[in-house]
Amino acid sequence: NLIGTPATGHKICDKIEGAPQKNVYKAANLDEAVKKAYEVTEKGKICLLSPAASSYNCYKNFEEKGKHYKMLVREYGKED
């Protein structure tokens, strides 16, 4: 599965959408991406955050983005 966020992530999704054996999803932001990851990742499997580009338009640095990601994972994990 690939879940892309704006703007670079959406461009990557557009390039590989329709490729065989690829599930491609576009998310508006990190919150939506984590939610989608929980929906499409089987329980017990791994979902990896792998930024393909900087996100300075949303976060001041990678540490802030990482903290937000961890918080979202914990919150969605409680719903399981």
C-alpha positions in Angstrom: 0.0 0.0 0.0 1.1 3.5 -0.7 -0.6 6.5 0.9 0.6 9.9 -0.4 0.1 13.3 1.1 0.4 16.7 -0.7 2.0 17.7 -2.8 4.9 15.4 -3.7 3.1 12.3 -2.3 0.2 12.9 -4.7 2.6 13.2 -7.6 4.2 9.9 -6.7 0.7 8.3 -6.4 -0.2 9.6 -9.9 2.9 8.1 -11.4 2.3 4.5 -10.1 -1.5 4.5 -9.9 -2.9 1.5 -11.8 0.4 -0.4 -11.6 -0.3 -4.1 -11.0 -0.4 -5.2 -7.4 -0.3 -1.6 -6.1 -2.9 -0.1 -3.8 -2.5 3.7 -4.0 -4.4 6.2 -1.9 -4.2 9.9 -1.6 -4.7 11.6 1.7 -5.2 15.3 2.4 -2.8 15.3 5.4 -1.0 13.1 7.9 -4.1 12.6 10.0 -6.0 11.2 7.0 -3.0 9.1 5.9 -2.7 7.4 9.3 -6.4 6.8 9.4 -6.3 5.2 5.9 -3.2 3.2 7.0 -5.2 1.7 9.9 -8.1 0.9 7.5 -5.9 -0.9 4.9 -3.1 -2.5 7.0 -3.9 -6.0 8.4 -3.7 -6.4 12.1 -0.2 -7.5 13.1 1.4 -6.1 9.9 3.7 -3.2 9.7 3.0 0.3 8.4 6.1 2.5 7.8 6.1 6.3 7.6 8.6 7.0 4.9 8.6 10.6 3.8 9.5 11.0 0.1 10.0 14.8 0.4 10.2 17.5 3.0 7.0 18.8 4.6 8.1 22.2 5.7 4.8 23.6 4.4 3.1 21.7 7.3 5.8 21.2 10.0 8.7 23.2 11.2 11.0 20.1 11.0 11.0 16.3 10.9 11.0 16.0 14.7 7.6 17.9 14.8 6.2 15.7 12.0 7.5 12.5 13.8 5.9 13.6 17.1 2.6 14.3 15.3 2.8 10.9 13.6 3.4 9.0 16.9 0.5 10.9 18.5 -1.9 9.9 15.7 -0.7 6.3 15.8 -1.4 6.1 19.5 -4.8 7.7 19.1 -5.9 5.4 16.2 -4.4 2.4 18.0 -6.7 3.0 21.0 -9.7 2.5 18.7 -8.5 -1.0 17.7 
